[in-house]
Amino acid sequence: MAENHSKHPSATSFLVIVLSLISTLAAVESNPFSRNLSPSSLGPKKPEKLSHLHLYFHDVVTGKNVTAIRVAKAPTTTNSSPFGAVVVIDDLFTVSPDIGSKLVGKAQGIYALTSQTEASLLMAYNFAFIEGKYNGSNLSVLGRNPVFSAVREMPVIGGSGVFRFARGYAEAKTHTFDLKTGNAVTEYNVYVFHYERNKCFNFFPTFHYFVTKSLTRVYLLIY
């Protein structure tokens, strides 16, 4: 009797451990806000691409069809000292310097005058494309733009759609600037690495996750 009695605690402990693991697994499955994935589960089979985009950016601050509007300024902001001004933009970008040429999309975001000693902008905006295979895709740019430099370079920090996992840089060069109106046309050359969107992207990570969890549960129940 004493020998049989000594085996019960061991069996009971094992059962408690199994039930605890199953309970923990169920709790994790009820709120799966984080999980590890293989990079290949989100990336296409095709290699990473390098694309070059050549665009013209139209910043219209005065006139009938204004696309850049100042929405905030500091108490010390003046026309001669514009430091502290913040502007929201919905600028057109086209295939040529003519604003009436083919529209590729819009540059949407903000820029702020962030230097007290020079005309330098903090640019934070998206290239929102509406043309061809790029329709519905975006590129995000965040960087410093010293507007009177011949060529300004700003980082491309991300993208969506065709431009998933994007990284690269944008070179901006003033094409024309009207001193009277403040309107400007800027030439952009954008160089970006990216993976094109794959129709299977959204299916396989989810499928892989639930298969893995199901197999884990089966293993725990058996052993």
Disulfide bonds with the S-S distance in Angstrom:
none
